[in-house]
Amino acid sequence: MMMHRTLLMMAAVAGMSLTTAVSTGAQTAPAAPAKNWTAPAAKIYAQKLSDETMKAHPELLSVTIHGVPPGMTDTYTMFAGSYPERIGNPDDPDDIDVSKKGITIVDPRWHRTKDTSPKFVVLMPMRDVKGNNIGLVVYAFKVPVAGNQYERTLYTRALDLRDALAKKIPSYEALFAPAK
């Protein structure tokens, strides 16, 4: 009832009919996915690594780090990355495949209508200093135009970034330790 009155007042002020107000004003944005994990209040080591990577590599649009937080089972989530508002969002099935199977997904994003700019995305197993697969790291690179002319170079660049990251990860658990 209160929403009905509010819509009537909005319609009157805007000079619209109730039908127009209801059809436009009652629509809401899609709900954000429910979080399946909450980051600690203090920055974790994984977030520090993500921040350092973004600062050092202007060619990146984003870097995100995914896996199952300690003490949880089958709760695949993004736990660090350049989109802090997405931390704790459940992973998509392709993210989980990379984590579980150790596969790499190269996604040039050629015909993505919702992407605001061309990008080249690589989802790959994250490794620790011993070379163990311990989760997922996703690199999204800026590209000047949509197309495949950058695939080889950017895939190789993603491998280099992932291997450099691995040298900074003593163990999976260390990613969740407070940043120093």
C-alpha positions in Angstrom: 0.0 0.0 0.0 2.8 2.4 0.9 4.6 1.6 -2.4 1.4 2.3 -4.3 1.0 5.7 -2.6 4.7 6.5 -3.3 4.3 5.6 -6.9 1.2 7.7 -7.2 3.0 10.7 -5.8 6.0 10.1 -8.0 3.7 9.9 -11.0 1.9 13.0 -10.2 5.1 15.0 -9.7 6.5 13.7 -13.0 3.2 14.1 -14.8 3.0 10.4 -15.7 0.1 8.0 -15.5 0.1 5.4 -12.7 0.7 2.7 -15.4 3.9 4.4 -16.5 5.1 4.9 -12.9 4.4 1.2 -12.1 6.0 -0.1 -15.2 9.2 1.9 -14.8 9.4 2.6 -11.1 8.6 -0.9 -9.8 11.4 -2.5 -11.8 14.5 -3.3 -9.7 18.1 -4.1 -10.6 19.0 -7.8 -10.6 19.8 -8.9 -7.1 23.5 -9.4 -6.3 24.5 -13.0 -5.8 24.3 -14.1 -2.2 27.8 -14.2 -0.6 29.1 -17.6 0.4 32.1 -16.2 2.4 33.0 -13.0 4.2 36.5 -11.7 4.2 38.1 -10.8 7.6 38.1 -7.2 8.5 41.9 -6.9 8.1 43.4 -7.3 4.6 44.6 -10.8 3.8 47.8 -11.7 2.1 46.0 -12.8 -1.1 44.4 -9.3 -1.4 47.9 -7.8 -0.9 49.2 -9.9 -3.8 46.2 -8.9 -6.0 46.8 -5.2 -5.2 50.5 -5.4 -5.9 49.8 -7.2 -9.2 47.4 -4.5 -10.4 49.7 -1.7 -9.4 52.6 -3.2 -11.3 50.7 -4.2 -14.4 48.7 -1.4 -16.1 47.9 -3.8 -18.9 45.5 -5.6 -16.6 41.8 -4.8 -16.2 41.6 -7.1 -13.2 43.1 -10.0 -11.3 41.0 -12.2 -9.1 41.9 -15.1 -6.8 39.5 -18.0 -6.1 39.3 -21.2 -4.1 37.8 -22.7 -1.0 38.5 -20.8 2.2 40.1 -22.7 5.1 37.6 -24.6 7.2 35.1 -24.8 4.4 34.2 -27.6 2.1 33.1 -27.1 -1.6 32.5 -23.4 -1.0 34.3 -22.1 -4.1 34.5 -18.3 -3.9 36.5 -15.3 -5.0 38.5 -14.4 -1.9 40.7 -11.6 -3.2 40.9 -9.4 -6.3 40.6 -6.0 -7.9 36.8 -6.0 -7.5 36.4 -5.9 -3.7 32.6 -5.8 -4.0 32.7 -9.3 -5.6 34.8 -10.9 -2.8 32.7 -13.7 -1.3 30.6 -14.2 -4.5 30.2 -17.9 -5.3 32.3 -19.1 -8.2 30.8 -19.9 -11.6 31.0 -23.5 -12.8 34.0 -22.7 -15.1 35.9 -21.2 -12.2 35.3 -24.4 -10.2 36.4 -26.6 -13.2 39.7 -24.8 -13.2 40.2 -25.2 -9.5 39.1 -28.9 -9.4 40.5 -30.2 -12.7 43.6 -28.0 -13.1 42.5 -26.9 -16.6 43.1 -23.5 -18.2 40.4 -21.5 -20.0 41.4 -18.9 -22.5 38.5 -16.5 -23.2 39.1 -13.8 -25.8 35.5 -12.4 -25.2 34.9 -11.7 -28.9 31.2 -11.4 -28.9 30.3 -10.5 -25.3 27.5 -7.9 -25.6 27.6 -7.0 -21.9 31.3 -6.3 -21.7 32.0 -2.5 -21.8 35.4 -2.8 -23.4 37.3 -5.5 -25.3 39.3 -7.8 -23.0 41.2 -11.0 -23.0 40.6 -13.3 -20.0 42.6 -16.3 -18.8 41.4 -18.5 -16.0 44.2 -20.7 -14.8 45.3 -22.9 -11.9 47.0 -20.8 -9.2 50.1 -22.5 -7.8 52.2 -22.2 -4.7 56.0 -22.0 -4.5 56.2 -25.9 -4.8 54.2 -25.9 -8.0 51.1 -27.4 -6.5 47.7 -26.3 -7.9 46.0 -24.5 -5.1 43.1 -22.7 -6.6 42.3 -20.3 -9.4 43.7 -17.0 -10.6 42.0 -15.0 -13.3 43.7 -12.3 -15.4 41.7 -9.9 -17.5 43.9 -7.9 -20.0 43.0 -4.7 -21.8 43.0 -5.0 -25.5 42.6 -2.1 -28.0 40.1 -4.0 -30.3 38.2 -7.3 -30.1 39.9 -10.0 -32.0 42.4 -12.9 -31.7 45.6 -11.2 -32.7 46.6 -10.9 -29.0 45.9 -14.5 -27.9 49.5 -15.9 -28.0 51.1 -12.9 -26.4 48.5 -12.5 -23.6 48.3 -16.2 -22.8 52.1 -16.3 -22.4 51.9 -13.1 -20.3 49.3 -14.7 -18.0 51.6 -17.7 -17.5 54.4 -15.4 -16.6 52.3 -13.5 -14.1 50.9 -16.7 -12.6 54.5 -18.2 -12.2 55.7 -15.0 -10.6 52.8 -15.0 -8.2 53.5 -18.7 -7.3 57.0 -17.6 -6.0 55.2 -15.4 -3.4 52.8 -18.1 -2.1 54.4 -20.5 0.4 51.1 -22.3 0.9 47.4 -22.0 0.3 46.8 -21.2 4.0 49.3 -18.3 3.8 46.9 -16.5 1.4 44.4 -16.1 4.2 47.0 -14.8 6.7 46.8 -11.1 7.6 48.8 -9.0 5.1 52.1 -7.6 6.4 
